[in-house]
Amino acid sequence: MDDLLAARSQMAMSLAFHIIFAAIGIAMPLLMIIAEWKWLRSKDEIYLTLAKRWAKGTAILFAVGAVSGTVLSFELGLLWPAFMGYAGAIIGMPFSLEGFAFFTEAIFLGIYLYGWTRVPPRAHLFAGAMVALSGALSGVFVVIANAWMNAPTGFRLVDGKPVDIDPIAAMMNTAAIPQTLHMILAAYAATGFAVAGIHAFMLMRDRTNRFHRAALNIALVVGGVSGILQPLSGDLIAKTVAKTQPVKLASFEGQFQTEQAAPLRIGGIPDEQAGVTRYAIEVPYALSILAYGDPHAVVKGLNEFPADVRPPVAIVHVSFQIMVACGVAMMLVALWATWRYLRCRRNQKWLDSKWFLRLLVAAAPLGFIAIETGWTVTEVGRQPWIIYGVMRTSEAVTPMPGLIVPFITFTVLYIFLAVITVWLLLRQVAASPHAPDPIAKEARVAA
Amino acid sequence: MIAALVLYALLGGADYGGGVWDLFAFGPRARAQRKLIAEAISPVWEANHVWLILVIVILFTAFPPAFAAIATALHIPITLLLIGIVLRGTAFTFRTYDVQRDDVQRRWSLVFSIASIITPILLGTILGTIASGAIRFENVENGLVTSGFFSWLAPFPFAVGFFALALFAFLAAVYLTLETRERELQEDFRRRALASGVVVGLLALTVFLLAQTGAPTVRAGISRTWWALILHICTGLFATSAFYFLWTRRYRLARVCAAAQVTLILLGWAFAQYPHIVEPNITITSAAAPYVTLQLLLAALIAGVILLFPSYYYLFRIFKSRSNAEGVR
């Protein structure tokens, strides 16, 4: 393994690890405060228990997210010093703002976690809301910085050096809004579905448990709403990519030939040697419509671009297919849940179908699979560039030799952390309270 | 940025020290000592940790080439530092949420405290190397490091590392005297504070002597200019009064003095190094980001401070006011 590959692997592994905790850190506080808000409104103790339980899980995950985030902020410089030296002045701004947002989050999380008995209930709920808000904001800022790497603006190149730097313009790059929207929704959808899956699983074993019913309700609303909205933001992002990074779009779709009225390929394996994508189901005109809103629009193929600016097509295309498949599946589950809810609104039986619960359990990991593959799509799809069209990844890497050592060290460390985190969370779940629901019990007896 | 560094040292540093004392908790009250440390740290844990992140992001926004240079030359100690930070952060939280059984708890405590000892040493080593002038470049523009990747393996940086550790331990012990109202516990930490204070003094002397060969320019900055003298006298005064107040058990005053002492040490270091960011050839002006970036960053900093300080204060008031009131006699 050469040093560039080791550096990329270490960065990829660190990001893949951090993104899970970051996404949960964005979405979990929202679930927490919804539960707490329902408790304040209904005075039903079950919601208080729920908020406290979720807060505990959040605390564990937040700690891992915080340290892995710290590692990343250092790794930017450790692994890509040339990139940071070049781009720090242009996109350091969102990182600094992220620092502040994260700071706010940490302060209010401290108050939230340890202040149950020390601050008045409303102040406590406010602290939770601040955690949720600043968590989402820090996600937004980091993704803005990433969006800039895809659509660099806010400077002029003179003799290979950036001049006339405008950090605000850099933050307002064309990819910023679609990408942040997509990521935040992804965080809510993935976390909502994962939490719903866990509680659905517990509910299957203990059908009348009100605690899990309440939890499932909240998680499904958050996950479901974002799951239904997500394909729309995905469409927005694809249209931006079509405009700013046509070679990336072509890799998403495994499009080798430039084509008028291009079809949408579902599945399939791109063969870079032969320049074709095999075994795909082709939906005529669909790609032209999706990317440009016109069935006869021309979609540029990979062959238009020299080989040394093309990303590894197979990885990008396959990841993209997996991400889309997970997203569509989640949307369908969300739609079914909505339909069930509307149909059974009166008798509270909408959670009583065994198949529905099983489906929710099965759908639990989909969101995180989509996040991981989606991040692969955007990062690998940008290769060989670290700043699209400006700086190559190979130019940014540190001259430090032996990078495989830190890569392996951090991988082992992270695997260890992941195992312990999962084990601690399992203990939390296993210790869930028993709270039989009298109404549901009667209903079941009557049925 | 210096402000953030100072605050990280004052608050995060105290947490490190807490970890150190956690390891050295012994005697009949060992368990009570550990519990006190955990209670004192938990609510403010994550927030204190963020100061370090702020230092980093400000460094790479305002002085990108300096960040690139430091990260390249000090790749190895920074990587080790990161591992330390990861282990501390997670071990601490895991300990809180894991089984409350003694052997399990002790295992996490061990990880937490060993990481807490190594991390400040590395932090000090990194700062020491930056100050020593051992990092050399072909030129600042391309950030090509010519001094190799092992410039930190020298006596001076390590002396600074141990100095940082002793300083953090001293701070933590002083703070902890105020976190409890049990007389015996207070006495335990008072003794520790006094002992580590002596070590701080000895190490300070070592660092100063080593600086002659290890960091000549900084040493010159410390010993020659007129303001340095004033700064030294103040630092010394605060150090002795911290000692005196500890001796006479006036813990609140001791805390103020100890904090002032650490602040002045860091400020003194910053002034001595000015205008260099990385000795000997990266200066503030040569590494600075364009004016507009700095302006925006400053605006963001001010806005952030306006927003953050009340919340931070609120956090501390909620969790620290009660114990303070009880700590005073």
Interface residues (C-beta under 8 A of the other chain):
Chain A: K56 A59 I60 F62 A63 V64 A66 V67 S68 G69 T70 V71 S73 F74 E75 L76 G77 L78 P81 A82 M84 G85 Y86 A87 G88 A89 I90 G92 M93 F95 S96 L97 E98 G99 F100 F102 F103 T104 A106 I107 F108 L109 G110 I111 L113 Y114 G115 R118 V119 M130 I165 D166 P167 I168 T398 P399 M400 P406 T409 F410 L413 L417 I420 L424 R427 Q428
Chain B: S42 P43 V44 W45 E46 A47 H49 V50 L52 I53 L54 I56 V57 I58 F60 T61 A62 F63 P64 P65 F67 A68 A69 I70 A71 T72 H75 I78 T79 L81 L82 I83 I85 V86 L87 G89 T90 F92 T93 F94 T96 Y97 D98 V99 G143 L144 V145 F149 A289 P290 V292 T293 L296 L297 A300 L301 G304 L307 L308 S311 Y312 Y314 L315 I318 F319
